Amino acid sequence: MNAMPATLLIVYHSQSGASLQLAAAARRGARREPDTALCWRRAWDAGIDDLAACDGLLLVAAENSASLAGGMKDFLDRCFYPAQSLQLSKPYGLVVSCGNDGRNTSQQVQRIMRGIPMKLVAEPLVLRGEPDAAMQAACEELGQALAAGLGLGVF
């Protein structure tokens, strides 16, 4: 009897399109792992049911005015207390798309996720400027690594 495959949930928020490009690259990488299912959601459309159903999470967030952009903040706000109540403790990765810094946004997300608590399993990717081939390759690699880790039960 085959067990259900592990599921990676990718949640993204994008206003300019940059985060969407990076999330799509991560999704391409994750799709290379046949033993891991994939769930893809815009932050506005994702919720606690998606978070509870997945085995791991990849957040692709934008930075606005040196802080986490509203759509991703809304998702995390809506999920924070329900996730604590459900005692969700899952592995996650983080991509931050920013204009020039991104450190505050990365730290902000990590503080929120520690409060749930979720476990960061890869160094956050803080990607500055318009997505280029190298940034997209880094996101593909992260998506594939998270999917592979889930599929192998590493996390």
N, C-alpha and C positions, 0 to 999 in steps of 0.2 A: 504494500500500500504506500503510495507516494504522499509525503507530507506537503502541505501548502508551501509554495515558495515564499521566501522573505520578501517584504515589500519596502521599497524606498519611496518616500514621499518627497517630492520636490515642490517647494512653495516659493513663489517669486512675486516681487512687486516691481513694476516698471512704469515710469511715466514717459521717459525719453526714448525708451526702446533698448537702451544699453543693457539693463538687467535682464530683459527678455532674451537678448542675444546670448548672454552668458548662461542663463538658465537652459536655453535650448542646446548649448554646447554640452552642458553637464548631462542633459537628458540623452544626447547622442552617445556619450561615454557610458552611461548607465545601461543603455540598451545593448551594449556589447556583452553583457553578462546574462546569459540565458536562464540562469537559475534564480534570478531575482526579478520580481514583478515591479512595475513602476506605476506610481500615481503622480499626476502632474496637475497642480492647482495654482491659479492666481491667488494671492493673499486674500483678496476680497471675497473669493469664493470658497476658501478653505476654512475648516472649523475643527472643533474638538473631535468630531467623529472621524475625520481624516487622520488626525494625529493619533487617536486611540487605535485605529486599524493598522497603522504602519509599524514596521519594525525598526526603521531608521528614517532620518529626516535630513534634507539638505535645504537650507534657507539661502535664497539669492535675494539680497536686499540692496536697496539704493540708499545713498546718503543724501539728505537735503539739509542745507544750512548747518552742517557739522553734526547732524543727528540722524537717527533712524527715520526713514521716510514713513509717512503716515499709513500707507496700506499695510506694510509689514508690522508696524507698531500696533495697528488695529488687530491683526491676526493674533499676535502674541498676547495682547491684552485680553482678547476674547477667550483664549485658550489657557491662560496662566492658572487661574484658580481651579477650573475644572480638571486640568492636567494634574495639579497637586492632589485634588480629591481622589482621582483615579490612580494615584501613585505611579504615574507614567515616568519611567526612567529609561530613556532610549538614547542610542548614539546619534550624534548629529554632526553635520559639517556646515560651514558658513562661507558664502561669497559676498563681499561688499563691493558694489560698484560706486565709485565716487569721482568727484572732479579733481581733488588735489590732496586729500588726507585720508579719511576713512577710519582712523584709529579710534576715534570716539564712538563711532557707530559699531565697530567690531566689539569694543569693550561693553557697550550698552547691551548688545544682543547677548554676549556671554554672561553678563550679570543676570539678565532675565532668565536665560536657560539654566543657569546654576540654581535659581530659585525654584524651578519646577520639581526636581532637578533632572537635567539631561546632561549627557556626557559628550564633550567635544572630542572627536576621535581623529581629527586632522587639523593641521595648522590652518587658520582662516586665510582665505585668499582675499586680500585687499587690493583691488584692481583700479588703478587711476586712469582716467581719460576714456576716450572712445575705445570700445573693444576692438582689439586687433587679433591677428592670427595666434600670437603667443598667448594672449589672455584666454582666447577660446580653447586653445590646446590645454591650458592649465585647468580650465573648467571641465573639459572632457575627461582629463585624467582623474580629477577629483570625483566626478560622477561615477566613473568606472570603478575607482578604488572603493568608494562607499558601497556600491552595488555588489562588488566582489566580496568585500568583508562581510556584508549581510548574508550573502549566499553561502559563504563558507562557515558562517557562525562565529566569526572572529570577534565580533563586538559583543 
